[in-house]
Amino acid sequence: METSVENSVGLKGLLLLSITYDGTTGKALVKLYDVTSGRSVLWYDNLGHKPYLLTDVMPDEIVDKYPQVIRHRGFDHLEVVEKFDLLKECKVLLTKVVAKDPLSIGGSSGSIRDILPRSWEAKIKYYLCYLYDTDLIPGMYYKVENGVLKRTPIEIPENVKEIVAKMYPDDEELRREALKWATLFHAPVPKIRRLAIDIEVHSPIPDRIPNPKEALYQVVCIACISTDGLKKVLLLRRKNTPEGTKPEELPDDVKIEFFEDEKELLREVFRLINEYPVIITFNGDNFDLLYLYHRALKLGFKEEEIPITLGRDHTNVKRGVHIDLYRFFSNRAMQVYAFSNRYQETKTLDSISQALLGIGKVKPSKPISELPLLELASYCYRDAYLTLSLTQFDNDLVMKLMILMMRIAKLPIEDIARSGISTWVRSMLYYEHRRRGYLIPNPEDILQVKGRATTKAVIKGKKYLGALVVDPPPGVFFNVTVVDFASLYPSMIKTWNLSYETVRCNHEECRNNKIPGTPHWVCKKRRGLSSTVIGFLRDFRIYVYKPLSKDKKADRITRMQYDVVQRALKVFINASYGVFGADTFPLYCPPVAESTTALGRFAIYSTISKALDMDLAVLYGDTDSLFLWNSPDEKVRELLEWVSQSLHIDLDIDKKYRLVIFSGLKKNYIGVYEDGGLDIKGMIGKKRNTPQFIKDLFFELSSLLSKLENVKDVAQTIETIKHLARNSYLRLKKKEYTLDQLAFRVVLSKHPNDYVKTTPQHIKAARLLMKYGVNIEPGDVVSYVKVRGGDGVKPVQLARIDEIDEERYMDYLETTFRQVLKALGVDFDEIIGSQHMDKFLV
C-alpha cells in the first residue's frame, strides 16, 4: 500500500513517478516511489495551483463583452501576466483566466476556451501544466520538507564538468544550461519494486480473445511475479477441468493457489495490485487490467474495491502506476534506436521476448480453455515471467530507459510507456517554454508567420523534399565499409540554429544567411530554443556519454550506466527532428523541416563529391549513410576528418561487411558481417504477413549467402540457389506445401462488419467463416489462403489444397528469389525455364 504524505515527512529518496489530477479532491496528485521502503508515497498539491488559459482579451473586455466567462460555473479569477512571444520577438501582456477544474478550461463542450475568441495553452493537459509550472521533473528525487516537495541536489562528476567546459568554452550561459541537463543524466536510477501480471480468460471458442469491456467469461488463471521474489499463480477450479500434472516448464518455487470462487480470486489479485508501486503488463491497457475491471463490476464489486481506474484509452492503478509494455515496445523510436531493430516482426510478447531474452512463450498442447489446470498455470506463469523479464534484462535496461526518458521529456512514466516520440518532444519543449517565460504558440500562429514548404516531395504523402538516396548497383560487393553521420539532422538543427522562431526570422539583416537548397534564411541574432535543446542532447551523446560508455578506465557498472544514457539520448535526437514536419505536431513548422532535410542533402552531396575526388568508390547512399567499396582505411579516415573540419559534422565508421548483396532497389539489400551475421533490409521474406513457406525459403537463402567467403564461392552458391528456386517452384506446382505453410495470418483490429469502403482479403475470409456460423470478433486471428475463383481467398478451415491459386503464390516466390538472383547476375525466368507459367515468359 502507499504511504500517506503525513507519514513521509523527512523521508529521503522519493523518486517522482507520476502526476495526475484527482477529481475527488480537485488537486494535482503526485505519485512518488520511496526507495527505502519500496512503497508508493502520495502527495497532494498544497500550493493552490489551478487550471488556466491565456488570452489577449484584457480583463475589462472580458467583463464587458464575454460575461459568460465570469458566470461560468468553473470560473475562479482573472490575472494579467507577461510573456515573451518568440514569433513576434517581444513581451506581451495577456489575461490569465483561472478556473476551479480542468474541464472548465478545456472540456469537450461549454468550456471557457469555447467562449473566448482567442486563447493559448488551453489544450495542455492539467497534470502537465502543473508539472511545468511547479518545475517538478519526473524521474528525479525529492524529499518532503514542511509539506513541500524539494528536489534532491545531484552531484556531477568532475570529468563530465571538464568535458562540458570544453564543449562550450566561450559561452557561460550554455555551460550553465548544459550542467542542468547533466544532473538529469547523473541522478541514479534505483531498482524499482514491481509486479508483473498476466491473466487467462475462459473462451468457448478457440483463438477467440474475449471482449474485455463485456467481460462475459470467467477469469480462470492469474500469474503474478515480482522483483522481490513473489511467484504465484491463482487458479480457478472448474467442473470437468482436470488438475493434470505439473509441466517441466513450471518452476518448483512457484506457489499455486486454487480458488473455488472467481470473486475471491479477483479479490486476491486486487490485494497484490495494492501492495506494489508499479504494475507491469503486456497489453494490459487493452486487455488484462481492462478485463479485470469490467469483470469485477459484473461480479458485484463496488467501484472503491477495484484498484483499477479507466482512462480514455488506457487503464491505471489507484495507488501506484501501470506500465503497459506492449505500447512501449511498439514505439518505433525505441525499436530502432534503443534496441537496434532486434525485434522487427509483429510486436507480440513471444516475438519480442525471443529477440531480447532468447526465450518465448510456452506452446500449449490444446486451446487455452481446454488445458488442464497445471498446464494452464505453466502457460500463464511464463507470460508473466517474460513480462517482468523484459524490464530486467541487461541490468534493468528498460526501466532505466523509461526513467531517463521521463527526465528528458518531462513526462510521467505512464506517458513515456504509452505515447510516441512527438509527445515526448512536445512536452520537453513546452516545459522549456514555461521555464523561460515564453508564450507557447498555437499551430496556426506558426503557419501564419512562417508559411509552408516550398520544395516538392518525391514520396507520395510527404509535404516537402526529403532525404537523398543514391541508387545502389545490383551485384555482390566484398569488403564494404559503411560510414554514418553521427545524428545528421540533429547536427544540422544545432549547427544552423534551426527553430520555429529563428527560421525566416523578422530581421532584414539575417536574410542573407541562406539555407542551401531552399529560399529560407535563419536568424543570426538569437539562439533558437529547439536548436539549443536538441543541440544539448546531441552534444551530450556524441561528446560525453557515448565515449564514456566505452572508457576502459571506468568500472563495468559505470560504463553500463553511461551506455543507458547514450541510448536514451540516441532515441530522442534521432527521432525528434521529424516532428517539425508533421502537421499533427503543435509546433509544426514546414520551413524548419524542409531546411533540415535540405541541409542533410547538402551534407551527403558534399561528402560524396569529396569521396569521389579521393578516388573512393561510393556504392550506395541513404539519408545519413554511405557504403564505400574496397576503401583503404587511411583514405576513409581522411574523409572523416574532412567532413568534421568542413561541414562541422561527425562522420564515423558504422559497420563493415564481408560482402553486400544489392538487389538494385533502394533500402533493399543483404549485408554479411565478418562473423557471418546477416543484416537484411527490405527483403520480402522478412515481412510480417509473408506465408511461412516463403519465410522458410528466405531463411535457407540467407543461410547460403552468409557462408560466402570470397569471389570464388559465388559460382557454387549460385548453382545451389538455382536448385533451391527450381525445387521450390516444382513443389508449389505439385501442391506439396500444406495449407498452413501457404496461409496468411492477420489479427482483426475491428469487426468484419465495420469495413464499409474497402474489403481487405482477410476480411473476405472472415466473412466466409461467419456465413458458416463462426462467430468472429476483434482480436481473432484469421488464417486464409489464396484460391482460384470466387473472392480469391478462403479461410484455411474451408479450403482444399487443390483450390490453391499457385500463380498468385508464384508472385511471392519470384519476388523472394529475383531480388537476390538479380544481384548475382542470374535471371529467375531462366531457372524456371519452359516449366514457367506464361505470365513469367515476358
N, C-alpha and C positions, 0 to 999 in steps of 0.2 A: 504494500500500500504506500501511498505518498506520505511525506512528512508535511505538516502544516507550516506555514511561514512563521507562526509564533514559536514553534519548536526549533526553528532553524537559525535563530539569531546567533551570529558569531560563527556559523559553520564555514569551513574553508573548502575551496574546491567545488563550487557549484557550476557545472557545465550547462550553458544555456542551450536547450534542445529545440524549444518551440515557443511560439507566441500565438495565441488565438484570442477570439473575443468570446467572453462568457455572457450569454444573453440573460442569465438569471440575475447576475449582479450588475450587469451593464458596464463591465470593466474589462480591460485587457487582462488576459491570464497568461503568465509566463511559466513554462514548464522547464524545470532545471533538473539535472542529474547530480546527486550527491556522490562524489567519487569515493568517499569514505564508507558510506553505508550501502551504496549500490541501490538507492531508492530514489523515487521521484520527490521533488520539492515543488510545491505550487506557490506562486507569488502573485497576488492580485495588485493591480495598479493602485497606488495611493497618492498619485500626483495630480489627480483630477483631469487627466487628459481626455479630450472628447473629439469625436469626428468633426471634420470641417471640409469646406471647399474654398477656393479663392475666386473672386470675380472683380472685374474692373468697374462694376456698378458701385458707386460710392454709397455709404450708409443712408444719407439723406434721400438719394434717389430710390433706394430700395424701399424706404418707408413710404415715399410718395407714389411710386409707380408699381411697386411689387409688394403691396401689403400682405399678400397671401403668404410670403416668406415668413413674416413676423407672426402671422396667425397659424403657421404650420404646427401641427401637434408636437413635432420633434425639435422645433426651433429653440435655441438656447440664448445666444447673444451675437453681437457683431463686434469686430475689431478692425482696425486699419493696420496693415503690415507693409513693410518694404521688402521688395525682392529685386534681384538683378536679372533682367531679361537678356539672355545671351544672344537672341536673334536681333534685338534692337540695340544691344550693347549699351544699355543704360539702366538706371534704377527706376523702378515703377512702384507706385502706391496702389495697393489692392485691398479690397474688403475681404476679411476672413469671416465667413458665415459658419458659426459653430452650432452643432446640433447635439441632441441628447443621445442619439443612437445612430449606428451606421446606415440603416435603411432609410432614415430621414434625409441623408445626403445623397445616396445613390441607389435607392431601391428600384425595382422594376417599373413602378408607376407611382405617380403622385409625390415624387421626391422633390426636395428643394432644387436639385440640379435641373429638373424639368421646368421649373418656374422661371429661372433666370435666363436671359438671352445668351450670356457668355459665362463660362466658368472654366477653371483649371483645377487639376489634381483631385477631381471629384470621383474618378474611376479607380483610384488606388484602393485596394482592399484595406479595411481599417487596421488589421493587425500589422500590416506592412507600414502603414502610415505611422502607427505608434512606434514601431521599431526604428524608423528613420528619424523621428522627432526626438526620441529619447537616447539615440546613439547606442542602443543595445545591439551587440553583434552576436548572432547565433554561432555556436561552436566555441565561444570564448568563456573564460572563467569569471565567476562573480562571487561576491560574498554579500551577506545582508548586514548592513550597519545602520542602526536606528531605523529599521524598517525600510531602508532604501537599498537598491541593488548597486553595488560598486564593483567596477571591473578590476580584476586582479592584475597588477603590473607583470609584464613578461620581459625577461632579460634576453637581449640579443647577443649571440656570441661575437667576440671581438673580430674573428676572421671575416664574419659577414659584414660587420660595420666597415672594415677596411675595404672590402670589395665594393660596397655601396659608395664609399668615398671616391674610389677610382672610377666608378660608373658615371658619377655626376660631379666632377672635380670643380666646375666653375659655377654651380648653381646650388646655393644653400637651401633654397626652398624645395627643390626637387629631392635633395638628400633628406630633408626633414620628412617629406611625404613618404619617401621610399622606406624610411625606418619605421613609419607607422604600419606600412604593409608588412614589413619583416616581422613585426610582433605577431601577426596573424599566422605566419608560417612556422614560427618557433614555439608557439604555445603547444604544450604536449597534448597528445590525444590519448585519453585513458582507455582501458579495456572496459567497455560498457556492458553491464549485466543485461542480458536479453533472452527472450523466449521465442522459439520458432514453433509455429502451429500449422498443422495440416489436417483437414477433415475429409472424411469419405461419407457419402450420402447414398442410401439405397436407391437404385433406379430400376424400375421394372423393365426398361428397355436397354439392352447392351449398347455401349458407346453413347448413350444419352447423358448429357450434362444437365442436371435438373435446374430449372429456373430458380435462382436464389431469391427473387422477390416474391414468388409464390410459395416457396419452401414447403412443398406438398409432401415430401418424403422424409423418412427418419434419418437423423444423423446417427450413423452406426459405428463410427470409429473416429477418434481424435488423437493424434500423436503430438506430444509436447516434448521438446528437448531444449535445454538451456545451456548457457555458458558456465553456470555454476554447478553443473553435474546432474541436473534433473533429466531423467529419461523415462518417460511414462507414456503408455498407450491406454486410452479409455475405450472400452469395447461394450457395445450394447448386445446383450444376449437376445437372439431371435429364434422364434419357433421354426423348426425344420432346418436350422443352420448349425452344422456340427462345429465343435471346437477345433477339431483337427490336431495335427502335431506341429510342434514348433519348427519352422523352417530354419535352415542354416544361416540365412541372411539376417535373422533377428538376433541381435546380440544378447548374451546371457544376462547382462546387467540392466536390461530394460524391464521396468516394472509394468505388469499388465493388471489393470483394474477392470473387473466386469461389473456391468450395471444391468439391472432388470428394468429400470425406468429411464427413458430418454431424458426426462426433465432433470433427473438427478445427475445424469452425465453432463448436461449443459451447465448445471449449477457448479460442478467441479471445475470445468474449464473456465468459467467466469471467475472463479476464485483465483485460479492461476493467472489469468489475464490481469487481475487487480494487483497481483503480487510483483509484477515485473514492470520496470520503467519503459522498456522498449519491447514491442511485439513485432516479430518478423513473419511475413507470409510470402508466398509466391502466388500472385493474383488474388490476394485476399480482398482487395478493393471490389473486385467484380464477383468473387465467389465466397471464399471461406468465411470472412467476417460478415459479409452481407447476408449470407445464408443463415449464419448463427443468429443474427439479429432478428430476421423475419421469422425464423423457426421458433425462437424463444417467445415472441409475441403470440404465435399460433398455439404454443403450449401453455399460455396463460401467465407468462412472466410479466411483471409490471415494468414500465419503462425504466424506473430507477434501479431495478435489479439487474439490468443489462448493462455491462461496462462498455458497450459499443455505441458510437454515435454515427449518424449518417450525414454526409455532405452531398453536394450536388452530383458528384461523380466519384466519390471516394468514401471510405469508412475510416473512422478513427476510434481511439480508445479514450475513455474519460480521464484516467489517472496518469497515463503515460503517453507514448507516441506509437503510431503504427507505421511500419515501413513495408511497402509492397515492392518486393524485389523484381517482379515481372516488369513493372514500369521503369525501374531503374536500369535494368539490363536491356530494355527495349530502346533506351535513349541512344540514338545513333552516334552522338558525340562520345559517349562512354565506350560504346562498342569499338569504334575506330581508333580513338586517341588514347584511351586509358588501357584497353585490353588488346590493342593491335589486331583487331579483327579475328581473334582466336575463336570466336563463335560467329558463324555467318548465316546459318540457315534459320529456320523458324525459331522464334525466341521461346522455346519450351524449357521447362525445368530440366528435362532429360538432355537436350542438346547443349544447353549452357553448362550443365554440370559435367557432361562428358568432356567438353572442351577445356574447362578451367580446373576441374577436380580429378578428371580421369576416371570417374565412376558415374554410373547412371541410375535410373530408376530400376526397381525390381520388376521383372517381367511376370505378370500374373498368369496362372495356368488356365484361367477362365475369366469371364466377365466379373468385375469387382463385386457386384451384388450377389454373386453365386459362390464367392470364395469362403472356405472355412474360416472361422474367426481368427485363428492364429496366423494364417496366411494373409488375411486382410490386415492384421496388426503389423506384419512384416512389411507389407507394401506401403502402408500409411506411414510407418516409422521412417522408412527410407526417404520418403518425400520430405518429412520434417527435418531429417538429418542433413539432406542435401541443402535445404533452405538455409539452415543455420551455417553449414559449412561454407556456403557461398559468401558469408560475411566473415569467415575466419581464416580462409586460406591466405598464404603469403603474409602471415603476421597481421591479420585483421585489415587487409588492404582495402576492402570495400567500405568498411566503417570509417577508416581513416580518410579515404577519398571523400566520403559524404561530409565529414566534419570540416575538411578543408574547403570543399565547395560551399558549405554554409558560410564560412568566414569570408570567402571572396565575394559571393553573390549577395550576402546579407539576407539569407532566406532560412526559414525553419527547416528542420530535417525532412519533414513530410513533403515540402515543396521541392526540395532537391530530388527526392526519390520519384516524385510524380510528374515533374514538369521538364520541359526541354531547355535547350541552351538559350533560346531567345528570352525566356522568362528569367533565367539566371542573369543574363547581361542587362536586361531591363531593370531588374532590382538593383544590381550593382551601380548602374548609372543614376537611377532615381535617388539612391542613398547619397551619392556624391553631390547631386544637385541640392538636396536638402541640407547636407552638411555645410555646403559653401554658400547657402542663401540664394541659390539660383531658382528662378521660376521653371518648373517642369513644363515644357511647351506641349500643346496639343498637336497631333499629327498634321492637321490642316494648317497650323501655323507654319510648320517647316516647309510644307509643299508650296504654300503661298509665297514665301520669301525665296526659297531655293530653286523651285521649279523641278522639272522631271529630267529623265535621262535623255541624252542626245544621240548616243550610238545605237545601232540597230543590232538586235540579238540574232545570233545564228541558230541557237537552240530554241525550238518552239516552246512557248510558255514563259520564256525569260524576257526581262524588260530592257536589257542592255547587253552589250557585247561582253562575253565572259573571258575565261582563261584561254591561253594559247595552247593548242595541241598540235604537235608535229607528227604527221602520219608515219608509222613505222613501216619499213620494207618487209614483206613476208620472207621468212627464212630462218635458219638456225645460226646463231652467232655465239661463239665461245669467248670467254674472258670479257665479260661486260661489267663495267663499274657504273653504279647509279649515284649521281651527286644530287643533293637535295638542298634547296634553300631553307634555312632554318626560319620557320614561321614567316614565309614570304609576305603574305598580306598584312599580318600584324606589324611586320617591319616597315612596310610601306606606310601604314597608318601612323606609326610613330615618326619615321624619318621625314615624311612630308606633312606632318601636322594635320591629318585629316580628322575632321569632326563636323557635326552638322552646323556648327556656328562659324567654323573657320573656312570651309569650302564656299566659294562665292561670297566672301565677306563684303561688308559695306564700304571698305576703304578703297578709294581710287588708286592710291599708291601701291596696292597689292595686286592689281590686275595684271601686272607683267610677270607675276610669279606663277606661270602657267604649268599645268599638269600635262605631261607629254601624252599626245593621242586624244586629248579632249579640249573643249573650249573653256574648261573650268580653270579657276585660279584658287590659290589658297593664301590665307592670312599670314602676314609676316610680323604682325604687331602683338598678337596674343597667342598663347598656347591653348590648343583645343582640349576640352575635357576628355573626350573619347581617346584622343591621341595620348594624353597623359596617362590615363588609367591603363589602357591596353599596352602602352609602352612600358609601364612598370612591370606588368605581368610578363611581357615578352623578355625584358632585360633580366628579371629575376630568374626566369627559367634558363636562359641561354648562358648568362654570365655567373650565376650563383649556384643554383641547385642542381642543374644537370652536371656541371663539373664536380661539385662536392659529392654527388651520389656515386662518383667513380673514383673518389680520392682514396687511394690505398692506405694513406696515413690514418684515416679515420677508422673507428671500430665498425663492425658489421651493422650493429643496431642503428648507429648514426647515419651510415650510408643508406640503409633502408628507409629511414625517416626522410632523408633528403630526396630519395627516389620517389616516394609518395607525393612529396610537394611538387616535384618537377612534372609528374604525371598529371596532377590536378591542374597545374598551370598550362600544360600542353592541351588539355581538353578545352580550357577557356579560350586560349589565344587562337587555336586553330579553328574553332567553331564560331568565334564571336564576330569576325569581320562580316560574315554573310548576313547578319541580321539587318544591317543597314539597307540591304536591297530587298527586304521582304515587306510588302505593303501591310502585313499584319503587325509589324513591329511598331510600337508607338513613337519611336524616334527615327522612323523610316525617312531616309534622305537619299533619293536616287543619285544625285551628283557625288555623294560620298562613296556609294557602292561602285558607281561607274569609274570614278577616279582610282579606286583601289585596284580593280581588275586591269585598268589601263596601265597602271604602274607595274603590275605584275607582268603584263605582256612586254612592257618596255625592258624589264629586268631579264626576262627569258631571251628576248631578241638580242639584247646586248651581249649576253653570255654566250649564246650560240655563235654570234658573229666573231667574238673573241676566240672561241674554241676552234672555229674553222681557220682563223688566222694562224693558230698554233698547230695546225695540221692534226687536230683531234677529230676523230670520226664520231659525229652525233647521230645515233641510230633513231632516237625517239625522244620527244619532249612532251611532258604532260603537266600542265599547271605550274608545278614548282619543282619538277624533277627532270633530269637529263640522263639518258642512257649513253655512255661512252664505250666504244668498241675497241678492245685491244689497246688501251691507252697506257703509256708508261706512267708510273707513279709520280715521277718528278714533274711531268707535264701537268698532271691532274692537280698537284699541289700548287703549281704556278697559276693555274686557272682560279683556284680557290682564293689565292692571295689577291689576284687582280679584282675579283668581284668584291672582296672586302674593302679594298682601297678605293675602287672607282664607284661602286654602287652603294657602299656602306650597308651591305647585307652580308650575312654569314652563309656561305655555301660549304656544305660538309659532304663527306663520303657517307652515303646512307647504307649501301649494301653492295656486295659483289656476288655475281652469278658465275657459276662454272659455264653455263650456257643459258640463252634465252631463245624460246621458240615464238616468233611473231607470226600471227595469222594474217597480218596486213591491216587489221581493223584497229581503231583506237580503243584503248583500255581493254585489250584482248590479247593476252599472252600467257605463257608459262615460263617462269624463271626457275632454274635449278641451282640451288646453293652448292657450295663446295662440299658440304656433307651429304648431298643428295636430297635435302629437303626441298619441298616444292612451294612456289609462290604462284598461285593461279588467279588470274584476273579475267573476269568477264566470260569465261567459257560456259557453254550451256549445261554441261554435265554437272556443274556446281549449283545450278539454280534450284530454288526451293521446290517447285511443283513438278520437277522433271520425274518421269517414271523411273522405277527402281532399276529396270534393265539398262537404261541409259546411264544412270549413276554408276552401276557396276562396271559397265564398259569404260566409262571415263576413268574410273579408278585403275583399271588394268592398263589403259592407255598412258595415264600419268606415271604409273609404276615403271613402264618400259622407258619412258623418256628420262626418268630420274637416274637411270642406270647408264646413260650416255656419258662417256668419259672424254672422248675426243672425236675428231672428224672421221677416223677410221671406223668407228662404231655405227655411224649413221646408216650406211647401206644395209647392214644386217637388221637394224632396228626398223627401217622402212619395210623390209620384207615381212617382219613379224607383225607390224601394224596392218599391212595389207591383208595378211592371213586373218587377223582378228576382225577386220572390217568385212571381209568376204564371208567369213563364218557367221558373223552377226546378222548379215543380210539374209543368208540362207535360213538361219533359224527363224527369222521374222517371217519369211515367205512360207516356211513349212509350219508355222504356228506352233513352234516348240516352246515359246515363252508362255508362262502361266498368266492368267488374268491378273493376279496380284502383282506380278512383275511389270505388267503393262498399265497398271492403274495410276490415275492421278488422284491425289488426296487433298481435299480442301476443307477447312473448318468453316462452317457457316457463321457469318458475323450477324446476320439477321434472318428473319423468317423468309422462306421462299416466296410467300405471297406478297412480301413487301417490295419485290422487284417489279417495277412497272415499265420504266423506259427501256431498260435493257434486260436481257436474259442470258447471263453467262452460262457456260457449259455445265458447271457443277449445279446450277440451279435447275437446268433442264433435267439433269439426272435425279435431283432431289424430288422434283415434281412427279417424275415417273414412279418413284417409290411411294409417294403419297397416294397415287392412284391405286396402288395395291394395298392400301390401308396402313402403311407405315407412318407413324407419327414423327414428323421432322420438326426440330426446334433449333433456335440459335445455339451454337456450341457443339452441335453434332458434326461428325466427320463424314463427309460424302466421298465415297470412293467410286470412280467411274472410269470407263474405257471408251475409246473412240470406235464407232461401228459404222457399217455401211447402211444408208437409208435412214428414214425416219428423222429424228432430231440430230442424228450424227453421234449421239452419246447414249450410253446406258449405264446405270449403276452396276457395279460388279455383281451384286446379288441376282440381277436379272439377265445378265449377258452370257453368251456362249462363245467359246474360243473361235468357232467358225464364222462368227459375225464380225470379227475384228477387221477394221479397215487398215490393212498393212501399209497402204500408200501414205496415210497421214502419219503413221509412226515412222515411216521412212524419212520424213522430213527431219525428225529429231535425230535419227541415226546418221543421216547425211551431214547435218549441221555439226554434230559432235566430231565426226571424223574429218570433214572438209576443213574445219578451222586449223587442225594440226597438219593434215596432209598438204595443204597449200604451202605451209611453211617449209615442208620437206620436199617441195617441188613435185608432188605426186597429184594426179587428177583422180578424184574419187570415182568418177564415171569409168575410168579405165580399169579400176579394181573390180567393179561390178560387172563390167563388160556386157556381153549380149544378154545376160540374165537380168539386167537392169530394166525397170519399167520405162515405158515410153516417155513419161514426163521428165525422166532424167537423161534422155538421149540427146538433149539440145546441145 
